[in-house]
Amino acid sequence: MRTRSDNSPQTQQHFDILVAPGYVLLELASLVEVLRLANRVCPTPPFTYAYRSLKGGPISSSSEAMVQTDPVPAQPKADYLFVIGNSDPDHPDLSLGRVVSDYTFRGAKVFLLAEAASRYINEHGTGDMATHWENASFLRERGARFEAKLSIATEQGAVVTCAGMEATTDVALAVIGRHISGPAKMTVADIMLHENIRDFSSMQPFSGVKLTATGDARLDQCIKLMQANIEDPLPIHQIVDSLHLSNRSLERKFKTFFGTTPNGFYREMRLAKANNLLLNTTMSVREIGLACGFPNGFSSVYKSFFGITPFVVRREKRAAIQR
């Protein structure tokens, strides 16, 4: 499967999503929707996921939504484990030291959200770890050995502690961004109407910090100009002039944040939109090419990036619908 501009092969990444009774539905939905939409905008789905609990069976959220789960496996094979918080840091199902060890021992990355993070911090915490600001206050009152961080997430080896709640979307977008292109990730955020993608170091909103999509105001402006000019792409020199930047400065910003050039990013952004139109509309391939700024050679450019022609994608989609 090809999902990145360097055409490097990428296997599917599997997520185990562990819930405890009273889990926060917002956190579960934020993660699952990011994975589902990423699968939708990529020609070959890059992600799979399974719902887990300690014993399996139906588990109810704090809002009484139910999800059917399988038990946590004795020998997990997931690439990622996400543990969804609930309203009770003392709940026994959040005491997961052994589970975390089982997953990390086999190479998985573990994300603990909100109450799950504060429980882990309370039982195992050393160094920099984050949780929701309410849980940080709870830990302080409990006489925790150190102050929990108030960033939206903190990565310490194989374990990432997170604030949870709506910041779950930012964390999930950051994770999928490790496996799909930057423009594809931003397409997922756009579909979700998620305007500003925060990185892990961003402070939780109560701090009053003004947020940007990238942490760089000029880079944000550049991306907005690109997004507003998909059908008729602007020359990079025109974008540079409007931002009062040098070509070299803009190239350095894109290299630092996205690992690509401004032209490369712009092309990927337009291809990501084209792919979304291809999978989710009845527009012809030519119409999609024109709508995304490829008046000529769209099929060749699409194949060079995704490893498959748009006509084959459209044919496979029709066949899947008929089955």
RACOR-V298172 format. One record per residue. N is the residue number from 1. SS is DSSP state (2 for helix, 1 for strand, 0 for the rest). OMEGA is omega in whole degrees, -180 to 180 (999 if undefined). BURIAL is I if it has 9 or more other ideal C-beta (glycine too) atoms within 8 Angstrom, else O. Layout:
BEGIN
n=N ss=SS omega=OMEGA burial=BURIAL
n=N ss=SS omega=OMEGA burial=BURIAL
END
This chain:
BEGIN
n=1 ss=0 omega=179 burial=I
n=2 ss=1 omega=179 burial=I
n=3 ss=0 omega=-178 burial=I
n=4 ss=0 omega=-176 burial=I
n=5 ss=0 omega=179 burial=O
n=6 ss=0 omega=178 burial=O
n=7 ss=0 omega=178 burial=O
n=8 ss=0 omega=-179 burial=O
n=9 ss=1 omega=-177 burial=O
n=10 ss=0 omega=178 burial=I
n=11 ss=0 omega=176 burial=O
n=12 ss=0 omega=176 burial=O
n=13 ss=1 omega=-178 burial=I
n=14 ss=1 omega=179 burial=I
n=15 ss=1 omega=165 burial=I
n=16 ss=1 omega=-178 burial=I
n=17 ss=1 omega=-174 burial=I
n=18 ss=1 omega=179 burial=I
n=19 ss=0 omega=174 burial=I
n=20 ss=0 omega=177 burial=I
n=21 ss=0 omega=-179 burial=O
n=22 ss=0 omega=-179 burial=I
n=23 ss=1 omega=-179 burial=I
n=24 ss=0 omega=-177 burial=I
n=25 ss=2 omega=180 burial=I
n=26 ss=2 omega=-179 burial=I
n=27 ss=2 omega=178 burial=I
n=28 ss=2 omega=-178 burial=I
n=29 ss=2 omega=-179 burial=O
n=30 ss=2 omega=179 burial=I
n=31 ss=2 omega=-174 burial=I
n=32 ss=2 omega=180 burial=I
n=33 ss=2 omega=176 burial=I
n=34 ss=2 omega=180 burial=I
n=35 ss=2 omega=-178 burial=I
n=36 ss=2 omega=-179 burial=O
n=37 ss=2 omega=176 burial=I
n=38 ss=2 omega=177 burial=I
n=39 ss=2 omega=-179 burial=I
n=40 ss=2 omega=-174 burial=I
n=41 ss=2 omega=178 burial=I
n=42 ss=0 omega=-178 burial=I
n=43 ss=0 omega=176 burial=I
n=44 ss=0 omega=-176 burial=O
n=45 ss=0 omega=-179 burial=O
n=46 ss=0 omega=-173 burial=I
n=47 ss=1 omega=169 burial=I
n=48 ss=1 omega=179 burial=O
n=49 ss=1 omega=178 burial=I
n=50 ss=1 omega=177 burial=I
n=51 ss=1 omega=-178 burial=I
n=52 ss=1 omega=167 burial=I
n=53 ss=1 omega=-176 burial=I
n=54 ss=0 omega=-177 burial=I
n=55 ss=0 omega=-177 burial=O
n=56 ss=0 omega=180 burial=O
n=57 ss=1 omega=-179 burial=O
n=58 ss=1 omega=179 burial=O
n=59 ss=1 omega=-177 burial=I
n=60 ss=1 omega=177 burial=O
n=61 ss=1 omega=177 burial=I
n=62 ss=0 omega=177 burial=I
n=63 ss=0 omega=174 burial=O
n=64 ss=0 omega=170 burial=O
n=65 ss=0 omega=-173 burial=O
n=66 ss=1 omega=174 burial=O
n=67 ss=1 omega=179 burial=I
n=68 ss=1 omega=-175 burial=O
n=69 ss=1 omega=169 burial=I
n=70 ss=1 omega=179 burial=O
n=71 ss=1 omega=174 burial=I
n=72 ss=0 omega=-177 burial=I
n=73 ss=0 omega=178 burial=O
n=74 ss=0 omega=179 burial=O
n=75 ss=0 omega=-175 burial=O
n=76 ss=0 omega=-180 burial=I
n=77 ss=0 omega=-177 burial=O
n=78 ss=0 omega=173 burial=I
n=79 ss=0 omega=-180 burial=O
n=80 ss=1 omega=168 burial=I
n=81 ss=1 omega=172 burial=I
n=82 ss=1 omega=177 burial=I
n=83 ss=1 omega=-177 burial=I
n=84 ss=0 omega=-180 burial=I
n=85 ss=0 omega=169 burial=I
n=86 ss=1 omega=-174 burial=I
n=87 ss=0 omega=-173 burial=O
n=88 ss=0 omega=179 burial=O
n=89 ss=0 omega=-180 burial=I
n=90 ss=0 omega=-179 burial=O
n=91 ss=0 omega=-177 burial=I
n=92 ss=2 omega=-179 burial=O
n=93 ss=2 omega=177 burial=I
n=94 ss=2 omega=175 burial=I
n=95 ss=0 omega=-164 burial=O
n=96 ss=0 omega=-178 burial=I
n=97 ss=2 omega=-179 burial=I
n=98 ss=2 omega=180 burial=O
n=99 ss=2 omega=179 burial=I
n=100 ss=2 omega=180 burial=I
n=101 ss=2 omega=180 burial=O
n=102 ss=2 omega=-179 burial=I
n=103 ss=2 omega=-177 burial=I
n=104 ss=2 omega=179 burial=I
n=105 ss=2 omega=-179 burial=O
n=106 ss=0 omega=171 burial=I
n=107 ss=0 omega=-180 burial=O
n=108 ss=0 omega=171 burial=I
n=109 ss=1 omega=-175 burial=I
n=110 ss=1 omega=178 burial=I
n=111 ss=1 omega=-179 burial=I
n=112 ss=1 omega=-174 burial=I
n=113 ss=1 omega=170 burial=I
n=114 ss=0 omega=-177 burial=I
n=115 ss=2 omega=176 burial=I
n=116 ss=2 omega=178 burial=I
n=117 ss=2 omega=-177 burial=I
n=118 ss=2 omega=177 burial=I
n=119 ss=2 omega=180 burial=I
n=120 ss=2 omega=178 burial=I
n=121 ss=2 omega=-177 burial=I
n=122 ss=2 omega=-175 burial=I
n=123 ss=2 omega=-173 burial=O
n=124 ss=2 omega=-166 burial=O
n=125 ss=0 omega=167 burial=I
n=126 ss=0 omega=178 burial=O
n=127 ss=0 omega=-175 burial=O
n=128 ss=0 omega=176 burial=O
n=129 ss=0 omega=-175 burial=I
n=130 ss=1 omega=171 burial=I
n=131 ss=0 omega=178 burial=I
n=132 ss=0 omega=-175 burial=I
n=133 ss=2 omega=176 burial=I
n=134 ss=2 omega=179 burial=O
n=135 ss=2 omega=175 burial=I
n=136 ss=2 omega=177 burial=I
n=137 ss=2 omega=178 burial=O
n=138 ss=2 omega=180 burial=I
n=139 ss=2 omega=179 burial=I
n=140 ss=2 omega=180 burial=I
n=141 ss=2 omega=179 burial=O
n=142 ss=0 omega=180 burial=O
n=143 ss=0 omega=180 burial=O
n=144 ss=0 omega=-175 burial=I
n=145 ss=0 omega=179 burial=O
n=146 ss=0 omega=-178 burial=O
n=147 ss=0 omega=177 burial=O
n=148 ss=0 omega=179 burial=I
n=149 ss=1 omega=-179 burial=I
n=150 ss=0 omega=169 burial=I
n=151 ss=1 omega=-178 burial=I
n=152 ss=0 omega=176 burial=I
n=153 ss=1 omega=176 burial=I
n=154 ss=1 omega=-177 burial=I
n=155 ss=1 omega=179 burial=O
n=156 ss=1 omega=-176 burial=I
n=157 ss=0 omega=-178 burial=O
n=158 ss=0 omega=-177 burial=O
n=159 ss=1 omega=178 burial=I
n=160 ss=1 omega=176 burial=I
n=161 ss=1 omega=-168 burial=I
n=162 ss=1 omega=178 burial=I
n=163 ss=0 omega=-178 burial=I
n=164 ss=0 omega=-176 burial=I
n=165 ss=0 omega=-175 burial=I
n=166 ss=0 omega=177 burial=O
n=167 ss=2 omega=177 burial=I
n=168 ss=2 omega=178 burial=I
n=169 ss=2 omega=179 burial=I
n=170 ss=2 omega=-180 burial=I
n=171 ss=2 omega=-180 burial=I
n=172 ss=2 omega=178 burial=I
n=173 ss=2 omega=177 burial=I
n=174 ss=2 omega=-178 burial=I
n=175 ss=2 omega=-180 burial=I
n=176 ss=2 omega=179 burial=I
n=177 ss=0 omega=176 burial=I
n=178 ss=0 omega=-173 burial=O
n=179 ss=0 omega=177 burial=I
n=180 ss=0 omega=-176 burial=I
n=181 ss=0 omega=178 burial=I
n=182 ss=2 omega=178 burial=I
n=183 ss=2 omega=178 burial=I
n=184 ss=2 omega=177 burial=I
n=185 ss=2 omega=-179 burial=I
n=186 ss=2 omega=175 burial=I
n=187 ss=2 omega=176 burial=I
n=188 ss=2 omega=179 burial=I
n=189 ss=2 omega=180 burial=I
n=190 ss=2 omega=179 burial=I
n=191 ss=2 omega=180 burial=I
n=192 ss=0 omega=-175 burial=I
n=193 ss=0 omega=179 burial=O
n=194 ss=0 omega=-167 burial=I
n=195 ss=0 omega=-174 burial=O
n=196 ss=0 omega=179 burial=O
n=197 ss=0 omega=-179 burial=I
n=198 ss=0 omega=174 burial=I
n=199 ss=0 omega=-173 burial=O
n=200 ss=0 omega=-175 burial=I
n=201 ss=0 omega=-180 burial=O
n=202 ss=0 omega=179 burial=I
n=203 ss=1 omega=176 burial=O
n=204 ss=0 omega=-166 burial=I
n=205 ss=2 omega=-177 burial=O
n=206 ss=2 omega=-178 burial=O
n=207 ss=2 omega=179 burial=O
n=208 ss=0 omega=179 burial=O
n=209 ss=0 omega=177 burial=O
n=210 ss=0 omega=-175 burial=O
n=211 ss=0 omega=173 burial=O
n=212 ss=0 omega=-179 burial=I
n=213 ss=0 omega=-175 burial=O
n=214 ss=0 omega=-173 burial=I
n=215 ss=0 omega=-180 burial=O
n=216 ss=0 omega=-173 burial=I
n=217 ss=2 omega=-179 burial=O
n=218 ss=2 omega=178 burial=I
n=219 ss=2 omega=176 burial=I
n=220 ss=2 omega=-180 burial=I
n=221 ss=2 omega=-180 burial=I
n=222 ss=2 omega=-179 burial=I
n=223 ss=2 omega=178 burial=I
n=224 ss=2 omega=176 burial=O
n=225 ss=2 omega=179 burial=I
n=226 ss=2 omega=-180 burial=I
n=227 ss=2 omega=-178 burial=I
n=228 ss=2 omega=-177 burial=O
n=229 ss=0 omega=180 burial=I
n=230 ss=0 omega=-176 burial=I
n=231 ss=0 omega=178 burial=O
n=232 ss=0 omega=-174 burial=O
n=233 ss=0 omega=177 burial=I
n=234 ss=0 omega=172 burial=I
n=235 ss=0 omega=-178 burial=O
n=236 ss=2 omega=-180 burial=I
n=237 ss=2 omega=178 burial=O
n=238 ss=2 omega=177 burial=O
n=239 ss=2 omega=180 burial=I
n=240 ss=2 omega=-180 burial=I
n=241 ss=2 omega=-177 burial=O
n=242 ss=2 omega=180 burial=O
n=243 ss=2 omega=-178 burial=I
n=244 ss=0 omega=178 burial=O
n=245 ss=0 omega=171 burial=O
n=246 ss=0 omega=176 burial=O
n=247 ss=2 omega=-177 burial=I
n=248 ss=2 omega=180 burial=O
n=249 ss=2 omega=180 burial=O
n=250 ss=2 omega=179 burial=I
n=251 ss=2 omega=179 burial=I
n=252 ss=2 omega=179 burial=O
n=253 ss=2 omega=-179 burial=I
n=254 ss=2 omega=179 burial=I
n=255 ss=2 omega=-178 burial=I
n=256 ss=2 omega=-173 burial=O
n=257 ss=2 omega=-173 burial=I
n=258 ss=2 omega=-179 burial=O
n=259 ss=0 omega=-180 burial=O
n=260 ss=0 omega=178 burial=I
n=261 ss=0 omega=175 burial=O
n=262 ss=2 omega=178 burial=I
n=263 ss=2 omega=179 burial=O
n=264 ss=2 omega=179 burial=I
n=265 ss=2 omega=-179 burial=I
n=266 ss=2 omega=179 burial=I
n=267 ss=2 omega=179 burial=I
n=268 ss=2 omega=178 burial=I
n=269 ss=2 omega=-180 burial=I
n=270 ss=2 omega=177 burial=I
n=271 ss=2 omega=178 burial=I
n=272 ss=2 omega=177 burial=I
n=273 ss=2 omega=179 burial=I
n=274 ss=2 omega=-180 burial=I
n=275 ss=2 omega=179 burial=I
n=276 ss=2 omega=178 burial=I
n=277 ss=2 omega=-179 burial=I
n=278 ss=2 omega=-176 burial=I
n=279 ss=2 omega=-168 burial=I
n=280 ss=2 omega=175 burial=O
n=281 ss=0 omega=176 burial=O
n=282 ss=0 omega=178 burial=O
n=283 ss=0 omega=177 burial=O
n=284 ss=0 omega=179 burial=O
n=285 ss=2 omega=179 burial=I
n=286 ss=2 omega=179 burial=O
n=287 ss=2 omega=179 burial=O
n=288 ss=2 omega=178 burial=I
n=289 ss=2 omega=180 burial=I
n=290 ss=2 omega=-178 burial=I
n=291 ss=2 omega=-176 burial=I
n=292 ss=0 omega=173 burial=I
n=293 ss=0 omega=177 burial=I
n=294 ss=0 omega=-179 burial=I
n=295 ss=0 omega=180 burial=O
n=296 ss=0 omega=172 burial=O
n=297 ss=0 omega=-177 burial=O
n=298 ss=2 omega=-177 burial=I
n=299 ss=2 omega=-180 burial=I
n=300 ss=2 omega=179 burial=O
n=301 ss=2 omega=180 burial=I
n=302 ss=2 omega=-178 burial=I
n=303 ss=2 omega=-180 burial=I
n=304 ss=2 omega=-179 burial=O
n=305 ss=2 omega=-174 burial=I
n=306 ss=2 omega=179 burial=I
n=307 ss=0 omega=-178 burial=O
n=308 ss=0 omega=-179 burial=O
n=309 ss=0 omega=177 burial=O
n=310 ss=2 omega=179 burial=I
n=311 ss=2 omega=178 burial=O
n=312 ss=2 omega=178 burial=O
n=313 ss=2 omega=-180 burial=I
n=314 ss=2 omega=179 burial=I
n=315 ss=2 omega=179 burial=O
n=316 ss=2 omega=178 burial=O
n=317 ss=2 omega=179 burial=I
n=318 ss=2 omega=180 burial=O
n=319 ss=2 omega=180 burial=O
n=320 ss=2 omega=179 burial=O
n=321 ss=2 omega=-178 burial=O
n=322 ss=2 omega=-176 burial=O
n=323 ss=0 omega=999 burial=O
END
